[in-house]
Amino acid sequence: MKTRIRPTIVTMAALLFIGTLLVACKDTRPSGPLEAPIFRQLSIPDPAGSNAWSTFSTSSPPAEVLPTRGRGVRVAFVAPVGSTFSVALRTLDGTSTPLTENQAAPAPPEAGYFQVISVNANLNPPLYTMYVRAPQALSDPANYDVMVVNRSLSSDVTDSAPMVVVLRQRKVFTVTVRVEGSGHVTSNPGGIQCGTASSGTPLTTCTFAFGPGQVSLAPNSNDPNTTRFVGWTGNCPPGVQVCDMTLTGMAPMSATATFAARTASITASTCPAAPALPGLRWINVPNCGGDAHDSHPGITLQCDGNGFFCCEPKIGASSSRCGGGGKLESAPDCRHVAPRGLLRQPGGCYEVDSFP
């Protein structure tokens, strides 16, 4: 019996030893993603003709220094010893363009690439300095992100999360305003003050570069009693008061705001008081036939208990509503009082109290 027990004990001890080795080996194998590179410094070449570089300690440099004065930048970052990298450029539309690594041979002038140009191994972890050049054919060379990944060479380990360096010009949306007549236009957000102030001072900031998003252009009459806003042309629709521009493309945008003299020949005080209407606010008396006075001299705006009407002097005409000395013309309207003006008799021109 004793001679049979001994081999069993030895066998079990051997198996336990082998199992311990397997567990130890398994525990020492790497798992999970690699450590991501950590940004330290960005360098951008100075204007053409200079060999100097502008250096930033942020991965999102000020907009004024961009575009990158060329297609190449230097990025310094720390990463574990022996790291291998992949690099891609991501434009604003989400398109990702991978770059190839150039280790020795010069790249064609139109090509994009990346190259590790130095490694400071005296630091722990080492400091890598990489040169990144965008390809000439990049869809948006003024706005892109540089994404550097610590790449895994093992099937058991995944790549690191990307280190992102934001190279975006940001202020690329140029809006130009022109003002015709006595009025001015202001923008929200601020930047544009164009036309003539109420004091008569010229306002000359008619072009401004905005960031992406929305810009509202508001027309302002210098004297609402004598001057009215006629409407927009250009990149603003003609039927709105305040023009909202959505800035999403690179092409410059422009709009012209036109102001003209009011044509109403009477004041609200000569007519019945404008009633309060739910959801509307009173803005002014109407005018006659969309400036019909321009082609019909002498046309006048009049009113009675039923509201406003237009009378045109005409030989032989004898409209009782026009006092027996004229012809009843087309109905007045509010199109040239305000682009969104609504005629509500007997009060005159109203506007929706709020717009979406």
Disulfide bonds with the S-S distance in Angstrom:
Cys194-Cys206 2.01
Cys236-Cys243 1.97
Cys271-Cys303 1.74
Cys288-Cys310 2.31
Cys311-Cys322 1.91
Cys334-Cys349 1.99
